[in-house]
């Protein structure tokens, strides 16, 4: 009788662990969103159209256009090689600016336009408090992370 109880307890523990593992990792693959560059997006085949992705690049200067009486805007995102048009709906984050890095989440459509409802603006790595700037302090320049420049 003791062996049967032990087997039942071990089977119950295994079943619980399997259930927890399934809940934790079962839908994990469907929720992954990878980063692409505009060059990769332009090369998409029709089978990729309409699927949720993230695209990272620089917001092209003088490309942001607000659509009057809406919460919509358009802009161009570039990786230095290719540029894609983005149609965004919503309120952009405070750090979103032309000439700065941004990551947009949405989908690339058959009309070769990227539709997004989420922007993650990237801030400059060389931030310093205003007091330090006024005192004339300058930070050393590291260009390792500033490889995407759009003039």
N, CA, C and O atoms as a GROMACS GRO file, in nm:
protein
  604
    1UNK      N    1   0.082  -0.118   0.000
    1UNK     CA    2   0.000   0.000   0.000
    1UNK      C    3   0.087   0.126   0.000
    1UNK      O    4   0.052   0.224  -0.065
    2UNK      N    5   0.197   0.125   0.070
    2UNK     CA    6   0.288   0.240   0.075
    2UNK      C    7   0.346   0.272  -0.062
    2UNK      O    8   0.362   0.389  -0.096
    3UNK      N    9   0.379   0.167  -0.141
    3UNK     CA   10   0.434   0.188  -0.275
    3UNK      C   11   0.333   0.255  -0.367
    3UNK      O   12   0.370   0.340  -0.449
    4UNK      N   13   0.206   0.220  -0.354
    4UNK     CA   14   0.103   0.281  -0.439
    4UNK      C   15   0.085   0.429  -0.408
    4UNK      O   16   0.066   0.510  -0.499
    5UNK      N   17   0.091   0.465  -0.280
    5UNK     CA   18   0.080   0.606  -0.241
    5UNK      C   19   0.200   0.685  -0.295
    5UNK      O   20   0.184   0.797  -0.344
    6UNK      N   21   0.315   0.626  -0.287
    6UNK     CA   22   0.436   0.692  -0.336
    6UNK      C   23   0.429   0.716  -0.487
    6UNK      O   24   0.464   0.823  -0.535
    7UNK      N   25   0.383   0.614  -0.560
    7UNK     CA   26   0.368   0.627  -0.706
    7UNK      C   27   0.264   0.734  -0.740
    7UNK      O   28   0.284   0.812  -0.833
    8UNK      N   29   0.156   0.739  -0.665
    8UNK     CA   30   0.051   0.838  -0.689
    8UNK      C   31   0.103   0.978  -0.663
    8UNK      O   32   0.074   1.070  -0.740
    9UNK      N   33   0.181   0.996  -0.556
    9UNK     CA   34   0.237   1.128  -0.524
    9UNK      C   35   0.336   1.170  -0.632
    9UNK      O   36   0.333   1.284  -0.677
   10UNK      N   37   0.424   1.079  -0.674
   10UNK     CA   38   0.521   1.110  -0.780
   10UNK      C   39   0.450   1.142  -0.912
   10UNK      O   40   0.490   1.235  -0.983
   11UNK      N   41   0.345   1.068  -0.945
   11UNK     CA   42   0.270   1.094  -1.067
   11UNK      C   43   0.202   1.231  -1.059
   11UNK      O   44   0.198   1.305  -1.157
   12UNK      N   45   0.148   1.264  -0.940
   12UNK     CA   46   0.083   1.395  -0.922
   12UNK      C   47   0.184   1.508  -0.938
   12UNK      O   48   0.155   1.609  -1.003
   13UNK      N   49   0.302   1.493  -0.878
   13UNK     CA   50   0.406   1.595  -0.889
   13UNK      C   51   0.449   1.611  -1.034
   13UNK      O   52   0.466   1.723  -1.082
   14UNK      N   53   0.468   1.499  -1.104
   14UNK     CA   54   0.508   1.505  -1.245
   14UNK      C   55   0.400   1.574  -1.328
   14UNK      O   56   0.431   1.655  -1.416
   15UNK      N   57   0.275   1.543  -1.301
   15UNK     CA   58   0.165   1.605  -1.374
   15UNK      C   59   0.159   1.756  -1.348
   15UNK      O   60   0.137   1.834  -1.441
   16UNK      N   61   0.179   1.796  -1.223
   16UNK     CA   62   0.178   1.938  -1.189
   16UNK      C   63   0.295   2.010  -1.257
   16UNK      O   64   0.277   2.117  -1.314
   17UNK      N   65   0.414   1.950  -1.253
   17UNK     CA   66   0.531   2.010  -1.318
   17UNK      C   67   0.510   2.022  -1.469
   17UNK      O   68   0.546   2.123  -1.529
   18UNK      N   69   0.451   1.919  -1.530
   18UNK     CA   70   0.423   1.924  -1.674
   18UNK      C   71   0.324   2.037  -1.704
   18UNK      O   72   0.341   2.110  -1.802
   19UNK      N   73   0.220   2.050  -1.620
   19UNK     CA   74   0.121   2.156  -1.640
   19UNK      C   75   0.181   2.295  -1.628
   19UNK      O   76   0.151   2.383  -1.709
   20UNK      N   77   0.266   2.315  -1.527
   20UNK     CA   78   0.332   2.444  -1.510
   20UNK      C   79   0.424   2.474  -1.628
   20UNK      O   80   0.426   2.586  -1.678
   21UNK      N   81   0.501   2.374  -1.672
   21UNK     CA   82   0.591   2.392  -1.785
   21UNK      C   83   0.512   2.427  -1.911
   21UNK      O   84   0.554   2.514  -1.988
   22UNK      N   85   0.399   2.361  -1.934
   22UNK     CA   86   0.318   2.391  -2.051
   22UNK      C   87   0.264   2.534  -2.046
   22UNK      O   88   0.268   2.606  -2.146
   23UNK      N   89   0.215   2.575  -1.930
   23UNK     CA   90   0.163   2.711  -1.916
   23UNK      C   91   0.273   2.815  -1.935
   23UNK      O   92   0.251   2.920  -1.994
   24UNK      N   93   0.393   2.784  -1.884
   24UNK     CA   94   0.504   2.880  -1.893
   24UNK      C   95   0.561   2.889  -2.034
   24UNK      O   96   0.593   2.998  -2.081
   25UNK      N   97   0.574   2.777  -2.102
   25UNK     CA   98   0.644   2.776  -2.231
   25UNK      C   99   0.557   2.740  -2.350
   25UNK      O  100   0.602   2.750  -2.464
   26UNK      N  101   0.434   2.696  -2.327
   26UNK     CA  102   0.348   2.651  -2.436
   26UNK      C  103   0.318   2.757  -2.539
   26UNK      O  104   0.322   2.729  -2.659
   27UNK      N  105   0.290   2.878  -2.496
   27UNK     CA  106   0.256   2.987  -2.587
   27UNK      C  107   0.371   3.084  -2.605
   27UNK      O  108   0.356   3.188  -2.668
   28UNK      N  109   0.486   3.051  -2.551
   28UNK     CA  110   0.600   3.140  -2.554
   28UNK      C  111   0.641   3.176  -2.697
   28UNK      O  112   0.668   3.293  -2.726
   29UNK      N  113   0.646   3.079  -2.785
   29UNK     CA  114   0.689   3.101  -2.923
   29UNK      C  115   0.598   3.196  -3.000
   29UNK      O  116   0.645   3.271  -3.085
   30UNK      N  117   0.468   3.193  -2.970
   30UNK     CA  118   0.374   3.282  -3.040
   30UNK      C  119   0.390   3.426  -2.998
   30UNK      O  120   0.352   3.517  -3.072
   31UNK      N  121   0.446   3.449  -2.880
   31UNK     CA  122   0.457   3.585  -2.829
   31UNK      C  123   0.593   3.648  -2.852
   31UNK      O  124   0.614   3.763  -2.815
   32UNK      N  125   0.685   3.576  -2.913
   32UNK     CA  126   0.816   3.633  -2.940
   32UNK      C  127   0.807   3.730  -3.057
   32UNK      O  128   0.742   3.702  -3.158
   33UNK      N  129   0.872   3.843  -3.042
   33UNK     CA  130   0.876   3.942  -3.149
   33UNK      C  131   1.022   3.977  -3.172
   33UNK      O  132   1.089   4.028  -3.082
   34UNK      N  133   1.074   3.951  -3.292
   34UNK     CA  134   1.213   3.975  -3.323
   34UNK      C  135   1.231   4.115  -3.383
   34UNK      O  136   1.136   4.173  -3.436
   35UNK      N  137   1.352   4.169  -3.374
   35UNK     CA  138   1.383   4.297  -3.433
   35UNK      C  139   1.434   4.276  -3.576
   35UNK      O  140   1.511   4.185  -3.603
   36UNK      N  141   1.389   4.362  -3.665
   36UNK     CA  142   1.436   4.362  -3.802
   36UNK      C  143   1.487   4.501  -3.836
   36UNK      O  144   1.454   4.598  -3.767
   37UNK      N  145   1.566   4.511  -3.941
   37UNK     CA  146   1.609   4.641  -3.992
   37UNK      C  147   1.521   4.676  -4.110
   37UNK      O  148   1.457   4.587  -4.166
   38UNK      N  149   1.514   4.803  -4.150
   38UNK     CA  150   1.437   4.838  -4.269
   38UNK      C  151   1.483   4.760  -4.393
   38UNK      O  152   1.401   4.725  -4.478
   39UNK      N  153   1.612   4.732  -4.406
   39UNK     CA  154   1.661   4.654  -4.521
   39UNK      C  155   1.601   4.515  -4.523
   39UNK      O  156   1.566   4.463  -4.629
   40UNK      N  157   1.588   4.454  -4.406
   40UNK     CA  158   1.528   4.320  -4.400
   40UNK      C  159   1.379   4.325  -4.429
   40UNK      O  160   1.325   4.235  -4.493
   41UNK      N  161   1.312   4.430  -4.384
   41UNK     CA  162   1.168   4.443  -4.406
   41UNK      C  163   1.138   4.460  -4.554
   41UNK      O  164   1.043   4.400  -4.606
   42UNK      N  165   1.217   4.542  -4.623
   42UNK     CA  166   1.196   4.564  -4.766
   42UNK      C  167   1.209   4.434  -4.844
   42UNK      O  168   1.146   4.417  -4.949
   43UNK      N  169   1.290   4.341  -4.794
   43UNK     CA  170   1.313   4.214  -4.863
   43UNK      C  171   1.209   4.107  -4.828
   43UNK      O  172   1.218   3.995  -4.878
   44UNK      N  173   1.110   4.140  -4.745
   44UNK     CA  174   1.009   4.042  -4.707
   44UNK      C  175   0.933   3.990  -4.829
   44UNK      O  176   0.909   4.062  -4.926
   45UNK      N  177   0.897   3.862  -4.821
   45UNK     CA  178   0.810   3.802  -4.923
   45UNK      C  179   0.666   3.820  -4.875
   45UNK      O  180   0.642   3.847  -4.757
   46UNK      N  181   0.568   3.804  -4.965
   46UNK     CA  182   0.428   3.821  -4.925
   46UNK      C  183   0.385   3.733  -4.807
   46UNK      O  184   0.290   3.767  -4.737
   47UNK      N  185   0.453   3.622  -4.784
   47UNK     CA  186   0.415   3.536  -4.672
   47UNK      C  187   0.440   3.603  -4.537
   47UNK      O  188   0.381   3.562  -4.437
   48UNK      N  189   0.524   3.705  -4.533
   48UNK     CA  190   0.554   3.777  -4.408
   48UNK      C  191   0.461   3.897  -4.386
   48UNK      O  192   0.458   3.952  -4.277
   49UNK      N  193   0.386   3.937  -4.488
   49UNK     CA  194   0.298   4.053  -4.475
   49UNK      C  195   0.194   4.028  -4.367
   49UNK      O  196   0.140   3.918  -4.355
   50UNK      N  197   0.166   4.131  -4.288
   50UNK     CA  198   0.061   4.123  -4.188
   50UNK      C  199   0.101   4.059  -4.057
   50UNK      O  200   0.019   4.053  -3.965
   51UNK      N  201   0.224   4.010  -4.045
   51UNK     CA  202   0.268   3.946  -3.921
   51UNK      C  203   0.337   4.047  -3.831
   51UNK      O  204   0.411   4.133  -3.877
   52UNK      N  205   0.310   4.036  -3.702
   52UNK     CA  206   0.363   4.130  -3.605
   52UNK      C  207   0.515   4.120  -3.595
   52UNK      O  208   0.570   4.013  -3.573
   53UNK      N  209   0.581   4.236  -3.611
   53UNK     CA  210   0.727   4.243  -3.602
   53UNK      C  211   0.767   4.375  -3.536
   53UNK      O  212   0.685   4.464  -3.517
   54UNK      N  213   0.895   4.384  -3.503
   54UNK     CA  214   0.954   4.510  -3.457
   54UNK      C  215   1.064   4.549  -3.554
   54UNK      O  216   1.141   4.465  -3.601
   55UNK      N  217   1.069   4.678  -3.583
   55UNK     CA  218   1.171   4.730  -3.673
   55UNK      C  219   1.247   4.841  -3.601
   55UNK      O  220   1.187   4.932  -3.543
   56UNK      N  221   1.380   4.831  -3.605
   56UNK     CA  222   1.464   4.931  -3.539
   56UNK      C  223   1.538   5.012  -3.644
   56UNK      O  224   1.586   4.956  -3.743
   57UNK      N  225   1.547   5.141  -3.624
   57UNK     CA  226   1.619   5.228  -3.716
   57UNK      C  227   1.619   5.371  -3.665
   57UNK      O  228   1.584   5.399  -3.551
   58UNK      N  229   1.660   5.459  -3.754
   58UNK     CA  230   1.664   5.602  -3.721
   58UNK      C  231   1.546   5.671  -3.790
   58UNK      O  232   1.512   5.640  -3.904
   59UNK      N  233   1.485   5.765  -3.718
   59UNK     CA  234   1.377   5.844  -3.776
   59UNK      C  235   1.442   5.948  -3.868
   59UNK      O  236   1.522   6.029  -3.824
   60UNK      N  237   1.406   5.943  -3.995
   60UNK     CA  238   1.465   6.032  -4.095
   60UNK      C  239   1.424   6.177  -4.066
   60UNK      O  240   1.308   6.206  -4.040
   61UNK      N  241   1.522   6.265  -4.072
   61UNK     CA  242   1.497   6.408  -4.045
   61UNK      C  243   1.396   6.463  -4.147
   61UNK      O  244   1.398   6.427  -4.264
   62UNK      N  245   1.310   6.550  -4.099
   62UNK     CA  246   1.207   6.618  -4.179
   62UNK      C  247   1.109   6.521  -4.245
   62UNK      O  248   1.051   6.553  -4.348
   63UNK      N  249   1.090   6.403  -4.184
   63UNK     CA  250   0.996   6.307  -4.242
   63UNK      C  251   0.869   6.292  -4.159
   63UNK      O  252   0.772   6.232  -4.205
   64UNK      N  253   0.867   6.345  -4.036
   64UNK     CA  254   0.750   6.330  -3.950
   64UNK      C  255   0.641   6.425  -3.996
   64UNK      O  256   0.661   6.546  -4.003
   65UNK      N  257   0.525   6.369  -4.027
   65UNK     CA  258   0.409   6.447  -4.072
   65UNK      C  259   0.289   6.407  -3.988
   65UNK      O  260   0.249   6.290  -3.986
   66UNK      N  261   0.231   6.505  -3.919
   66UNK     CA  262   0.111   6.480  -3.838
   66UNK      C  263  -0.012   6.487  -3.929
   66UNK      O  264  -0.019   6.572  -4.018
   67UNK      N  265  -0.107   6.398  -3.908
   67UNK     CA  266  -0.232   6.400  -3.984
   67UNK      C  267  -0.331   6.482  -3.901
   67UNK      O  268  -0.365   6.444  -3.789
   68UNK      N  269  -0.378   6.595  -3.955
   68UNK     CA  270  -0.465   6.687  -3.879
   68UNK      C  271  -0.590   6.619  -3.823
   68UNK      O  272  -0.649   6.532  -3.886
   69UNK      N  273  -0.629   6.662  -3.702
   69UNK     CA  274  -0.751   6.618  -3.635
   69UNK      C  275  -0.755   6.468  -3.604
   69UNK      O  276  -0.862   6.411  -3.588
   70UNK      N  277  -0.637   6.406  -3.596
   70UNK     CA  278  -0.629   6.264  -3.561
   70UNK      C  279  -0.511   6.243  -3.467
   70UNK      O  280  -0.434   6.336  -3.441
   71UNK      N  281  -0.498   6.124  -3.418
   71UNK     CA  282  -0.380   6.085  -3.341
   71UNK      C  283  -0.288   6.002  -3.430
   71UNK      O  284  -0.226   5.907  -3.384
   72UNK      N  285  -0.280   6.037  -3.557
   72UNK     CA  286  -0.200   5.962  -3.652
   72UNK      C  287  -0.089   6.048  -3.708
   72UNK      O  288  -0.100   6.171  -3.716
   73UNK      N  289   0.019   5.981  -3.747
   73UNK     CA  290   0.130   6.050  -3.812
   73UNK      C  291   0.203   5.951  -3.900
   73UNK      O  292   0.190   5.830  -3.885
   74UNK      N  293   0.280   6.006  -3.992
   74UNK     CA  294   0.364   5.923  -4.077
   74UNK      C  295   0.508   5.972  -4.063
   74UNK      O  296   0.532   6.090  -4.035
   75UNK      N  297   0.601   5.882  -4.083
   75UNK     CA  298   0.742   5.917  -4.084
   75UNK      C  299   0.818   5.806  -4.156
   75UNK      O  300   0.761   5.702  -4.190
   76UNK      N  301   0.944   5.829  -4.178
   76UNK     CA  302   1.029   5.729  -4.244
   76UNK      C  303   1.132   5.680  -4.145
   76UNK      O  304   1.185   5.757  -4.064
   77UNK      N  305   1.161   5.550  -4.152
   77UNK     CA  306   1.259   5.486  -4.065
   77UNK      C  307   1.368   5.427  -4.153
   77UNK      O  308   1.338   5.361  -4.253
   78UNK      N  309   1.494   5.450  -4.117
   78UNK     CA  310   1.604   5.408  -4.202
   78UNK      C  311   1.712   5.336  -4.122
   78UNK      O  312   1.729   5.360  -4.002
   79UNK      N  313   1.784   5.248  -4.191
   79UNK     CA  314   1.902   5.184  -4.131
   79UNK      C  315   2.029   5.230  -4.201
   79UNK      O  316   2.136   5.173  -4.180
   80UNK      N  317   2.017   5.332  -4.285
   80UNK     CA  318   2.132   5.381  -4.360
   80UNK      C  319   2.140   5.323  -4.500
   80UNK      O  320   2.205   5.380  -4.587
   81UNK      N  321   2.074   5.209  -4.522
   81UNK     CA  322   2.072   5.146  -4.655
   81UNK      C  323   1.934   5.159  -4.718
   81UNK      O  324   1.920   5.201  -4.833
   82UNK      N  325   1.832   5.123  -4.641
   82UNK     CA  326   1.694   5.128  -4.689
   82UNK      C  327   1.611   5.215  -4.596
   82UNK      O  328   1.646   5.234  -4.479
   83UNK      N  329   1.502   5.268  -4.649
   83UNK     CA  330   1.410   5.351  -4.573
   83UNK      C  331   1.269   5.298  -4.595
   83UNK      O  332   1.231   5.268  -4.708
   84UNK      N  333   1.192   5.287  -4.487
   84UNK     CA  334   1.054   5.241  -4.500
   84UNK      C  335   0.959   5.347  -4.446
   84UNK      O  336   0.991   5.416  -4.349
   85UNK      N  337   0.841   5.359  -4.508
   85UNK     CA  338   0.740   5.452  -4.456
   85UNK      C  339   0.664   5.386  -4.340
   85UNK      O  340   0.628   5.268  -4.346
   86UNK      N  341   0.639   5.463  -4.235
   86UNK     CA  342   0.568   5.413  -4.117
   86UNK      C  343   0.444   5.498  -4.097
   86UNK      O  344   0.450   5.620  -4.101
   87UNK      N  345   0.332   5.432  -4.076
   87UNK     CA  346   0.206   5.498  -4.040
   87UNK      C  347   0.180   5.462  -3.894
   87UNK      O  348   0.161   5.344  -3.862
   88UNK      N  349   0.180   5.562  -3.807
   88UNK     CA  350   0.165   5.539  -3.664
   88UNK      C  351   0.034   5.598  -3.614
   88UNK      O  352  -0.004   5.708  -3.653
   89UNK      N  353  -0.034   5.523  -3.527
   89UNK     CA  354  -0.157   5.570  -3.467
   89UNK      C  355  -0.140   5.568  -3.316
   89UNK      O  356  -0.117   5.462  -3.257
   90UNK      N  357  -0.152   5.684  -3.253
   90UNK     CA  358  -0.138   5.695  -3.109
   90UNK      C  359  -0.059   5.820  -3.073
   90UNK      O  360  -0.028   5.903  -3.158
   91UNK      N  361  -0.028   5.831  -2.945
   91UNK     CA  362   0.051   5.943  -2.895
   91UNK      C  363   0.196   5.898  -2.889
   91UNK      O  364   0.227   5.802  -2.818
   92UNK      N  365   0.286   5.966  -2.961
   92UNK     CA  366   0.425   5.922  -2.959
   92UNK      C  367   0.491   5.949  -2.823
   92UNK      O  368   0.450   6.042  -2.752
   93UNK      N  369   0.590   5.870  -2.786
   93UNK     CA  370   0.659   5.895  -2.658
   93UNK      C  371   0.735   6.028  -2.661
   93UNK      O  372   0.767   6.079  -2.768
   94UNK      N  373   0.763   6.081  -2.544
   94UNK     CA  374   0.831   6.211  -2.533
   94UNK      C  375   0.968   6.210  -2.601
   94UNK      O  376   1.009   6.312  -2.656
   95UNK      N  377   1.038   6.098  -2.597
   95UNK     CA  378   1.173   6.092  -2.654
   95UNK      C  379   1.175   6.072  -2.806
   95UNK      O  380   1.282   6.072  -2.866
   96UNK      N  381   1.058   6.056  -2.867
   96UNK     CA  382   1.052   6.035  -3.012
   96UNK      C  383   1.085   6.165  -3.084
   96UNK      O  384   1.015   6.266  -3.067
   97UNK      N  385   1.192   6.164  -3.165
   97UNK     CA  386   1.234   6.282  -3.240
   97UNK      C  387   1.294   6.240  -3.373
   97UNK      O  388   1.338   6.126  -3.391
   98UNK      N  389   1.295   6.333  -3.465
   98UNK     CA  390   1.364   6.311  -3.592
   98UNK      C  391   1.515   6.301  -3.565
   98UNK      O  392   1.568   6.373  -3.480
   99UNK      N  393   1.581   6.213  -3.638
   99UNK     CA  394   1.725   6.197  -3.622
   99UNK      C  395   1.764   6.110  -3.504
   99UNK      O  396   1.883   6.093  -3.478
  100UNK      N  397   1.666   6.055  -3.432
  100UNK     CA  398   1.693   5.969  -3.317
  100UNK      C  399   1.653   5.826  -3.350
  100UNK      O  400   1.576   5.802  -3.444
  101UNK      N  401   1.705   5.733  -3.273
  101UNK     CA  402   1.670   5.593  -3.290
  101UNK      C  403   1.530   5.564  -3.238
  101UNK      O  404   1.484   5.627  -3.143
  102UNK      N  405   1.464   5.469  -3.301
  102UNK     CA  406   1.330   5.427  -3.259
  102UNK      C  407   1.309   5.282  -3.298
  102UNK      O  408   1.367   5.232  -3.394
  103UNK      N  409   1.225   5.216  -3.221
  103UNK     CA  410   1.180   5.081  -3.253
  103UNK      C  411   1.029   5.088  -3.264
  103UNK      O  412   0.961   5.134  -3.172
  104UNK      N  413   0.975   5.042  -3.376
  104UNK     CA  414   0.831   5.042  -3.397
  104UNK      C  415   0.782   4.899  -3.402
  104UNK      O  416   0.849   4.811  -3.458
  105UNK      N  417   0.666   4.876  -3.345
  105UNK     CA  418   0.607   4.742  -3.348
  105UNK      C  419   0.478   4.748  -3.426
  105UNK      O  420   0.395   4.836  -3.403
  106UNK      N  421   0.461   4.656  -3.517
  106UNK     CA  422   0.342   4.654  -3.600
  106UNK      C  423   0.358   4.551  -3.710
  106UNK      O  424   0.414   4.444  -3.688
  107UNK      N  425   0.310   4.584  -3.829
  107UNK     CA  426   0.318   4.489  -3.940
  107UNK      C  427   0.344   4.560  -4.073
  107UNK      O  428   0.304   4.675  -4.092
  108UNK      N  429   0.412   4.491  -4.161
  108UNK     CA  430   0.442   4.535  -4.297
  108UNK      C  431   0.334   4.480  -4.385
  108UNK      O  432   0.303   4.360  -4.379
  109UNK      N  433   0.274   4.564  -4.468
  109UNK     CA  434   0.160   4.523  -4.548
  109UNK      C  435   0.194   4.516  -4.696
  109UNK      O  436   0.301   4.557  -4.738
  110UNK      N  437   0.101   4.464  -4.773
  110UNK     CA  438   0.121   4.447  -4.917
  110UNK      C  439   0.138   4.582  -4.988
  110UNK      O  440   0.194   4.586  -5.098
  111UNK      N  441   0.090   4.691  -4.928
  111UNK     CA  442   0.107   4.823  -4.988
  111UNK      C  443   0.244   4.883  -4.955
  111UNK      O  444   0.267   5.002  -4.978
  112UNK      N  445   0.334   4.799  -4.902
  112UNK     CA  446   0.473   4.837  -4.869
  112UNK      C  447   0.478   4.956  -4.773
  112UNK      O  448   0.556   5.049  -4.790
  113UNK      N  449   0.392   4.949  -4.672
  113UNK     CA  450   0.382   5.049  -4.566
  113UNK      C  451   0.385   4.974  -4.434
  113UNK      O  452   0.325   4.867  -4.422
  114UNK      N  453   0.454   5.030  -4.334
  114UNK     CA  454   0.458   4.968  -4.202
  114UNK      C  455   0.354   5.038  -4.115
  114UNK      O  456   0.354   5.160  -4.103
  115UNK      N  457   0.265   4.960  -4.054
  115UNK     CA  458   0.159   5.013  -3.969
  115UNK      C  459   0.192   4.981  -3.824
  115UNK      O  460   0.220   4.866  -3.789
  116UNK      N  461   0.189   5.083  -3.740
  116UNK     CA  462   0.231   5.065  -3.602
  116UNK      C  463   0.138   5.136  -3.505
  116UNK      O  464   0.080   5.239  -3.537
  117UNK      N  465   0.126   5.078  -3.386
  117UNK     CA  466   0.055   5.143  -3.276
  117UNK      C  467   0.145   5.154  -3.154
  117UNK      O  468   0.099   5.192  -3.046
  118UNK      N  469   0.274   5.120  -3.171
  118UNK     CA  470   0.366   5.131  -3.059
  118UNK      C  471   0.504   5.176  -3.107
  118UNK      O  472   0.561   5.118  -3.200
  119UNK      N  473   0.556   5.279  -3.044
  119UNK     CA  474   0.691   5.328  -3.072
  119UNK      C  475   0.769   5.323  -2.941
  119UNK      O  476   0.722   5.367  -2.837
  120UNK      N  477   0.889   5.268  -2.949
  120UNK     CA  478   0.981   5.272  -2.836
  120UNK      C  479   1.096   5.362  -2.879
  120UNK      O  480   1.178   5.322  -2.962
  121UNK      N  481   1.103   5.481  -2.824
  121UNK     CA  482   1.207   5.576  -2.862
  121UNK      C  483   1.334   5.543  -2.786
  121UNK      O  484   1.330   5.509  -2.668
  122UNK      N  485   1.446   5.554  -2.855
  122UNK     CA  486   1.575   5.530  -2.792
  122UNK      C  487   1.637   5.664  -2.758
  122UNK      O  488   1.640   5.755  -2.841
  123UNK      N  489   1.686   5.676  -2.637
  123UNK     CA  490   1.747   5.802  -2.596
  123UNK      C  491   1.896   5.799  -2.628
  123UNK      O  492   1.955   5.693  -2.648
  124UNK      N  493   1.954   5.915  -2.633
  124UNK     CA  494   2.098   5.926  -2.659
  124UNK      C  495   2.175   5.870  -2.539
  124UNK      O  496   2.133   5.884  -2.424
  125UNK      N  497   2.287   5.806  -2.568
  125UNK     CA  498   2.369   5.748  -2.462
  125UNK      C  499   2.451   5.853  -2.390
  125UNK      O  500   2.510   5.824  -2.285
  126UNK      N  501   2.457   5.972  -2.443
  126UNK     CA  502   2.544   6.074  -2.386
  126UNK      C  503   2.469   6.178  -2.302
  126UNK      O  504   2.505   6.296  -2.302
  127UNK      N  505   2.365   6.135  -2.230
  127UNK     CA  506   2.290   6.227  -2.146
  127UNK      C  507   2.375   6.272  -2.028
  127UNK      O  508   2.452   6.195  -1.971
  128UNK      N  509   2.360   6.397  -1.994
  128UNK     CA  510   2.420   6.449  -1.871
  128UNK      C  511   2.327   6.555  -1.814
  128UNK      O  512   2.254   6.620  -1.889
  129UNK      N  513   2.328   6.573  -1.681
  129UNK     CA  514   2.240   6.673  -1.620
  129UNK      C  515   2.270   6.813  -1.673
  129UNK      O  516   2.384   6.843  -1.708
  130UNK      N  517   2.168   6.899  -1.680
  130UNK     CA  518   2.186   7.035  -1.732
  130UNK      C  519   2.295   7.113  -1.658
  130UNK      O  520   2.366   7.194  -1.718
  131UNK      N  521   2.308   7.089  -1.528
  131UNK     CA  522   2.410   7.160  -1.451
  131UNK      C  523   2.550   7.131  -1.503
  131UNK      O  524   2.635   7.219  -1.510
  132UNK      N  525   2.574   7.004  -1.540
  132UNK     CA  526   2.706   6.967  -1.592
  132UNK      C  527   2.730   7.031  -1.729
  132UNK      O  528   2.842   7.075  -1.759
  133UNK      N  529   2.625   7.037  -1.811
  133UNK     CA  530   2.639   7.100  -1.942
  133UNK      C  531   2.673   7.248  -1.926
  133UNK      O  532   2.760   7.299  -1.997
  134UNK      N  533   2.605   7.315  -1.834
  134UNK     CA  534   2.630   7.458  -1.812
  134UNK      C  535   2.771   7.481  -1.759
  134UNK      O  536   2.831   7.586  -1.784
  135UNK      N  537   2.824   7.384  -1.685
  135UNK     CA  538   2.960   7.397  -1.631
  135UNK      C  539   3.066   7.367  -1.736
  135UNK      O  540   3.185   7.382  -1.709
  136UNK      N  541   3.024   7.326  -1.856
  136UNK     CA  542   3.119   7.299  -1.964
  136UNK      C  543   3.181   7.161  -1.962
  136UNK      O  544   3.279   7.137  -2.033
  137UNK      N  545   3.127   7.070  -1.883
  137UNK     CA  546   3.178   6.933  -1.877
  137UNK      C  547   3.134   6.861  -2.003
  137UNK      O  548   3.019   6.875  -2.046
  138UNK      N  549   3.223   6.784  -2.063
  138UNK     CA  550   3.186   6.705  -2.181
  138UNK      C  551   3.219   6.558  -2.156
  138UNK      O  552   3.315   6.525  -2.086
  139UNK      N  553   3.137   6.473  -2.215
  139UNK     CA  554   3.157   6.330  -2.200
  139UNK      C  555   3.246   6.279  -2.312
  139UNK      O  556   3.246   6.336  -2.421
  140UNK      N  557   3.322   6.171  -2.287
  140UNK     CA  558   3.400   6.112  -2.396
  140UNK      C  559   3.306   6.055  -2.501
  140UNK      O  560   3.203   5.998  -2.467
  141UNK      N  561   3.340   6.070  -2.627
  141UNK     CA  562   3.254   6.023  -2.736
  141UNK      C  563   3.285   5.877  -2.767
  141UNK      O  564   3.400   5.841  -2.792
  142UNK      N  565   3.183   5.795  -2.766
  142UNK     CA  566   3.195   5.654  -2.803
  142UNK      C  567   3.101   5.634  -2.922
  142UNK      O  568   2.980   5.646  -2.907
  143UNK      N  569   3.154   5.604  -3.034
  143UNK     CA  570   3.072   5.589  -3.154
  143UNK      C  571   3.035   5.445  -3.182
  143UNK      O  572   2.983   5.415  -3.290
  144UNK      N  573   3.060   5.354  -3.089
  144UNK     CA  574   3.028   5.214  -3.111
  144UNK      C  575   2.880   5.192  -3.133
  144UNK      O  576   2.840   5.115  -3.221
  145UNK      N  577   2.797   5.258  -3.054
  145UNK     CA  578   2.653   5.237  -3.064
  145UNK      C  579   2.585   5.336  -3.156
  145UNK      O  580   2.464   5.328  -3.176
  146UNK      N  581   2.659   5.430  -3.212
  146UNK     CA  582   2.598   5.532  -3.297
  146UNK      C  583   2.634   5.508  -3.444
  146UNK      O  584   2.683   5.597  -3.513
  147UNK      N  585   2.608   5.386  -3.490
  147UNK     CA  586   2.643   5.351  -3.626
  147UNK      C  587   2.533   5.385  -3.726
  147UNK      O  588   2.558   5.391  -3.846
  148UNK      N  589   2.411   5.408  -3.678
  148UNK     CA  590   2.302   5.440  -3.768
  148UNK      C  591   2.284   5.589  -3.773
  148UNK      O  592   2.227   5.648  -3.681
  149UNK      N  593   2.331   5.651  -3.877
  149UNK     CA  594   2.318   5.796  -3.892
  149UNK      C  595   2.250   5.825  -4.026
  149UNK      O  596   2.288   5.772  -4.131
  150UNK      N  597   2.150   5.909  -4.019
  150UNK     CA  598   2.079   5.950  -4.139
  150UNK      C  599   2.097   6.101  -4.151
  150UNK      O  600   2.057   6.175  -4.061
  151UNK      N  601   2.155   6.145  -4.256
  151UNK     CA  602   2.180   6.289  -4.276
  151UNK      C  603   2.068   6.348  -4.357
  151UNK      O  604   2.070   6.468  -4.385
   0.00000   0.00000   0.00000
